[in-house]
């Protein structure tokens, strides 16, 4: 064989490489370039950068096959509905300003983790958080550094050199990036400050800290015994939407509190959703960018606009379900026990079956909070002990015929 030529087998993907490429395509949602897919696959394999460059043709072929497969799985496009025409009596067949009917969203296909299960995203449960934080402590100790030093260093590289990849091996349903983000948010004393009220002095100091480090919440949080997220949320509550990075506080808007004025309500009503409809005609909050709404209203924060929208939309919102009888409440407790949750943070409340899509109030969670406060020892009671106490009391009520 001529010098410099490679065997055909050297240009083909191994089973592991092909699996990494398919996972990379899924993680990138099929919208990135083949170069991005190749780099992501190298990262998944923990291989050196450029190690798959020689197999570009094979990767291109896999990408094309996967794109064709995904395209075939797409449902046929629905034809746009024609505008309503006036009938013989002069009445329109349709009303574009009528409240939208709630249509449940199709669940997104989650990326698959290394153990073949759906990769978890979103909030860490208390038990999971404790395990991750302990793993970070152990990893830092084995490397002779602190967790803070491990978080601050950004150039760990790939493979075994990267501590976050090592930690992620112990949590196959979480990505290294999500673990790093969680430790970064919770790896200091500020994580213990949840629920502690802000003082007037702290609020003023937050404004000054923002001017020194605009939108750098990790840096800002170091001056407070708070998490970066807590500092950001407090700033939003006090001063409205966070300005673009590098913008000083003096250019941020001041936010009003108290009752809304008619002009503010009108500015909110004039806002459009992502679908181009008036926001108060929408049912699903996911169709609305409340950051955009807050910018249009000018005098209220994103959270204030979200709450006011819920008040103004009126009949467009489906009524929340209520669990009034003891037997219904007992069924909720039995569902919580069957879920195997050890803490409220382990529960996916909307999956229990009591919540009405699009309703302003989450039925299952709000019902449980009331039961725990009234019969389970209060807000600070242990979840398992409170669940046992509430279940026992409700069971006695049902058996006694009080239902």
Secondary structure, DSSP 8 states (H G I E B T S, - for coil): --TT---GGGGS--HHHHHHHHHHHHHTTT-S-HHHHHHHHHHHHT--TTTTGGGHHHHHHHHHHHHHHHHHHS-----------B-TTS-BS--TTS-------------B-TTSSB---S---HHHHHHHHHHHHHHHHHTTS-HHHHHH-----SGGG-HHHHHHTT-TTS-HHHHHHHHHHHSSGGGGGTT----HHHHHHHHHHHHHSTT-HHHHHTTTTS-HHHHHHHHHHHH-S---TT--GGGS-----SS--HHHHHHHHT-B-TTSSBGGG---GGG--HHHHHHHH-SS-HHHHHHHHHHHSGGGS-------SHHHHHHHHHHHHHTT-SSGGG--GGGGS---TT-SS-HHHHHHHHHHHHHSS-TTS-HHHHHHHHHHHHHHHHHTT--
